[in-house]
Amino acid sequence: MKRQIFKRYEQNQPMLLPPSLEEMIPEGHLVRVVNEMIEGLDIEALEQKYKGGGTSAYHPRMLLKVIVYAYTQRAFSSRRIAKELRENVN
């Protein structure tokens, strides 16, 4: 009988260094295109709509990127978008 050899498997193995999100997203990925596009937009009018006060808000540029990318992935509901943000690096 031939002995099977498996690669080492340790589910809770710690990482030496945390992975860089930049390294985890492939070059040319759509999320990079959306990022570059939104970075090039003048969103001053959008920023002026924020009234301020209370706790700090997420940056409108980041939120716009999330919405645009989510829509390209056919994620239209806020619950689905929140789930994708928790589970998907892109």
MARBA-3410 file (N, C-alpha, C, O; in Angstrom, 1 decimal):
90
0.8,-1.2,0.0,0.0,0.0,0.0,0.9,1.2,0.0,1.8,1.3,0.8 ~ 0.6,2.2,-0.9,1.3,3.4,-1.0,0.9,4.4,0.1,-0.3,4.6,0.3 ~ 1.9,5.0,0.7,1.6,6.0,1.8,1.3,7.3,1.2,2.1,7.8,0.3 ~ 0.2,8.0,1.6,-0.1,9.3,1.1,0.6,10.4,1.9,0.8,10.3,3.1 ~ 1.1,11.4,1.2,1.8,12.5,1.8,1.0,13.7,1.5,0.7,14.0,0.3
0.7,14.5,2.5,-0.1,15.7,2.4,0.8,16.9,2.7,1.7,16.8,3.5 ~ 0.4,18.0,2.2,1.1,19.3,2.6,0.7,19.6,4.0,-0.4,19.2,4.4 ~ 1.5,20.2,4.7,1.2,20.6,6.1,0.0,21.5,6.2,-0.2,22.4,5.4 ~ -0.9,21.1,7.1,-2.2,21.9,7.3,-2.3,22.2,8.7,-2.4,21.4,9.6 ~ -2.3,23.5,9.0,-2.6,24.0,10.3,-3.5,25.2,10.2,-3.0,26.3,9.9
-4.7,25.1,10.5,-5.7,26.1,10.3,-5.5,27.4,11.1,-5.7,28.5,10.7 ~ -4.9,27.2,12.3,-4.7,28.4,13.2,-3.3,28.9,13.2,-2.8,29.5,14.1 ~ -2.6,28.6,12.1,-1.2,29.1,12.0,-1.1,30.6,12.0,-1.7,31.2,11.1 ~ -0.3,31.2,12.9,-0.2,32.6,12.8,0.7,33.1,11.6,1.5,32.3,11.1 ~ 0.5,34.3,11.2,1.3,34.9,10.1,2.4,35.6,10.7,2.3,36.3,11.7
3.5,35.6,10.0,4.7,36.3,10.4,4.4,37.8,10.2,4.7,38.6,11.1 ~ 3.9,38.2,9.1,3.5,39.6,8.8,2.0,39.6,8.3,1.7,38.7,7.6 ~ 1.3,40.6,8.7,-0.1,40.6,8.1,0.0,40.9,6.6,0.9,41.7,6.2 ~ -0.9,40.3,5.8,-0.8,40.5,4.4,-1.2,42.0,4.0,-2.1,42.6,4.7 ~ -0.6,42.5,3.0,-1.0,43.8,2.5,-2.2,43.7,1.6,-2.2,42.9,0.7
-3.2,44.5,1.8,-4.4,44.4,0.9,-4.0,44.8,-0.5,-4.5,44.2,-1.5 ~ -3.0,45.6,-0.7,-2.5,46.0,-2.0,-2.0,44.7,-2.8,-2.1,44.6,-4.0 ~ -1.3,43.8,-2.0,-0.8,42.6,-2.6,-1.8,41.6,-2.9,-1.7,40.7,-3.8 ~ -3.0,41.7,-2.3,-4.0,40.7,-2.4,-5.0,41.0,-3.6,-5.7,40.1,-4.0 ~ -4.9,42.2,-4.1,-5.7,42.6,-5.2,-4.9,42.5,-6.5,-3.9,43.2,-6.6
-5.3,41.7,-7.5,-4.5,41.6,-8.7,-4.5,42.9,-9.5,-5.4,43.7,-9.5 ~ -3.4,43.0,-10.3,-3.2,44.2,-11.2,-4.3,44.1,-12.2,-4.7,43.0,-12.7 ~ -4.9,45.2,-12.6,-5.9,45.3,-13.6,-7.3,44.9,-13.2,-8.2,44.9,-14.0 ~ -7.4,44.6,-11.9,-8.7,44.2,-11.4,-9.7,45.4,-11.4,-9.2,46.6,-11.3 ~ -11.0,45.2,-11.6,-11.9,46.2,-11.8,-12.0,47.2,-10.6,-12.2,48.4,-10.7
-11.7,46.6,-9.4,-11.7,47.5,-8.2,-10.6,48.6,-8.3,-10.8,49.7,-7.7 ~ -9.5,48.2,-8.9,-8.4,49.2,-9.1,-8.9,50.3,-10.1,-8.5,51.5,-9.9 ~ -9.6,49.9,-11.1,-10.2,50.9,-12.1,-11.1,51.9,-11.4,-11.0,53.1,-11.6 ~ -12.0,51.3,-10.6,-13.0,52.1,-9.9,-12.3,53.1,-8.9,-12.6,54.3,-8.9 ~ -11.3,52.6,-8.2,-10.5,53.4,-7.3,-9.8,54.6,-8.0,-9.9,55.7,-7.6
-9.2,54.3,-9.2,-8.5,55.3,-9.9,-9.5,56.4,-10.5,-9.2,57.6,-10.5 ~ -10.7,55.9,-10.9,-11.7,56.8,-11.5,-12.2,57.7,-10.4,-12.3,58.9,-10.6 ~ -12.6,57.2,-9.2,-13.1,58.0,-8.2,-12.1,59.0,-7.6,-12.4,60.1,-7.3 ~ -10.8,58.5,-7.5,-9.8,59.4,-7.1,-9.6,60.6,-8.0,-9.2,61.7,-7.5 ~ -9.9,60.5,-9.2,-9.8,61.6,-10.2,-11.0,62.6,-10.2,-10.9,63.6,-10.9
-12.0,62.2,-9.5,-13.2,63.1,-9.5,-13.1,64.2,-8.5,-12.5,64.1,-7.4 ~ -13.7,65.4,-8.8,-13.8,66.5,-7.9,-15.1,66.3,-7.1,-16.2,66.4,-7.7 ~ -15.0,66.0,-5.9,-16.2,65.7,-5.1,-16.5,66.8,-4.0,-17.1,66.5,-3.0 ~ -15.9,67.9,-4.3,-16.1,69.0,-3.3,-17.5,69.3,-3.0,-17.9,69.6,-1.9 ~ -18.4,69.3,-4.0,-19.8,69.6,-3.8,-20.4,68.6,-2.9,-21.3,68.9,-2.1
-20.0,67.3,-3.1,-20.5,66.2,-2.2,-20.0,66.4,-0.8,-20.8,66.2,0.2 ~ -18.8,66.8,-0.6,-18.2,67.0,0.7,-18.9,68.2,1.5,-19.1,68.1,2.7 ~ -19.4,69.2,0.7,-20.0,70.3,1.3,-21.4,70.0,1.9,-21.9,70.7,2.7 ~ -22.0,68.9,1.4,-23.3,68.4,1.9,-23.2,67.9,3.3,-24.2,67.8,4.0 ~ -22.0,67.5,3.8,-21.9,67.0,5.2,-22.0,68.2,6.1,-21.3,69.2,6.0
-22.9,68.0,7.1,-23.1,69.1,8.1,-22.1,69.1,9.2,-21.9,70.1,9.8 ~ -21.5,68.0,9.5,-20.6,67.9,10.7,-21.3,67.7,12.0,-22.5,67.6,12.0 ~ -20.6,67.6,13.0,-21.1,67.4,14.4,-21.3,65.9,14.6,-21.2,65.1,13.6 ~ -21.5,65.5,15.8,-21.6,64.1,16.1,-20.3,63.4,15.9,-19.2,63.9,16.0 ~ -20.4,62.1,15.7,-19.2,61.3,15.6,-18.7,61.4,14.1,-19.4,61.9,13.3
-17.4,61.1,13.9,-16.8,61.2,12.6,-17.5,60.3,11.6,-17.9,59.2,11.9 ~ -17.6,60.8,10.4,-18.2,60.1,9.3,-17.2,59.4,8.4,-16.0,59.8,8.4 ~ -17.6,58.4,7.7,-16.7,57.8,6.7,-16.5,58.9,5.6,-17.4,59.6,5.3 ~ -15.4,58.8,5.0,-15.0,59.8,3.9,-16.0,59.5,2.7,-16.1,58.4,2.3 ~ -16.6,60.6,2.2,-17.5,60.4,1.0,-16.8,59.7,-0.2,-17.5,59.0,-0.9
-15.6,60.0,-0.4,-14.8,59.4,-1.5,-14.8,57.8,-1.3,-15.0,57.1,-2.3 ~ -14.5,57.4,-0.1,-14.5,55.9,0.1,-15.9,55.3,-0.1,-16.0,54.3,-0.7 ~ -16.9,56.0,0.4,-18.3,55.5,0.3,-18.7,55.4,-1.2,-19.4,54.5,-1.6 ~ -18.3,56.4,-2.0,-18.6,56.4,-3.4,-17.9,55.3,-4.1,-18.5,54.6,-5.0 ~ -16.7,55.0,-3.7,-16.0,53.8,-4.3,-16.8,52.5,-4.0,-16.9,51.7,-4.8
-17.2,52.4,-2.7,-17.9,51.2,-2.3,-19.2,51.0,-3.1,-19.5,50.0,-3.7 ~ -20.0,52.1,-3.3,-21.2,52.0,-4.0,-21.0,51.7,-5.5,-21.7,50.8,-6.0 ~ -20.1,52.4,-6.1,-19.8,52.2,-7.5,-19.4,50.7,-7.8,-19.9,50.1,-8.7 ~ -18.4,50.3,-7.0,-17.9,48.9,-7.2,-19.0,47.9,-6.9,-19.2,46.9,-7.6 ~ -19.8,48.1,-5.8,-20.8,47.2,-5.5,-21.9,47.1,-6.6,-22.3,46.0,-6.9
-22.2,48.2,-7.2,-23.2,48.2,-8.3,-22.6,47.4,-9.5,-23.4,46.8,-10.2 ~ -21.3,47.5,-9.8,-20.7,46.8,-10.9,-20.8,45.3,-10.6,-20.8,44.5,-11.6 ~ -20.9,44.9,-9.4,-21.0,43.5,-9.0,-22.4,43.0,-8.7,-22.7,41.9,-8.2 ~ -23.4,43.9,-9.1,-24.8,43.6,-9.0,-25.2,43.4,-7.5,-26.1,42.7,-7.2 ~ -24.5,44.2,-6.6,-24.9,44.2,-5.2,-25.6,45.5,-5.0,-24.9,46.6,-4.9
-26.9,45.5,-4.9,-27.7,46.7,-4.8,-28.2,47.0,-3.4,-28.5,48.2,-3.0 ~ -28.4,46.0,-2.6,-29.0,46.2,-1.3,-27.9,46.5,-0.3,-26.8,46.0,-0.4 ~ -28.3,47.3,0.7,-27.3,47.7,1.7,-26.8,46.5,2.5,-25.6,46.5,2.9 ~ -27.7,45.6,2.8,-27.3,44.4,3.5,-26.3,43.5,2.7,-25.3,43.0,3.2 ~ -26.5,43.4,1.4,-25.6,42.6,0.6,-24.2,43.4,0.5,-23.2,42.7,0.5
-24.3,44.7,0.3,-23.0,45.5,0.3,-22.3,45.3,1.6,-21.0,45.1,1.5 ~ -22.9,45.4,2.7,-22.3,45.2,4.0,-21.6,43.8,4.1,-20.5,43.7,4.6 ~ -22.3,42.8,3.6,-21.8,41.5,3.7,-20.6,41.4,2.8,-19.6,40.8,3.2 ~ -20.6,41.9,1.6,-19.4,41.9,0.7,-18.2,42.6,1.3,-17.1,42.2,1.2 ~ -18.5,43.7,2.0,-17.4,44.5,2.7,-16.8,43.7,3.8,-15.5,43.8,4.0
-17.5,42.9,4.5,-17.0,42.0,5.5,-16.2,40.8,4.9,-15.2,40.4,5.5 ~ -16.6,40.3,3.8,-16.1,39.0,3.3,-15.2,39.1,2.1,-14.6,38.1,1.8 ~ -15.2,40.2,1.4,-14.5,40.3,0.1,-13.4,41.4,0.2,-13.7,42.5,0.4 ~ -12.2,41.0,0.0,-11.1,41.9,0.1,-11.2,43.0,-1.0,-10.9,44.2,-0.7 ~ -11.7,42.6,-2.2,-11.8,43.6,-3.2,-12.8,44.7,-2.9,-13.1,45.6,-3.6
END
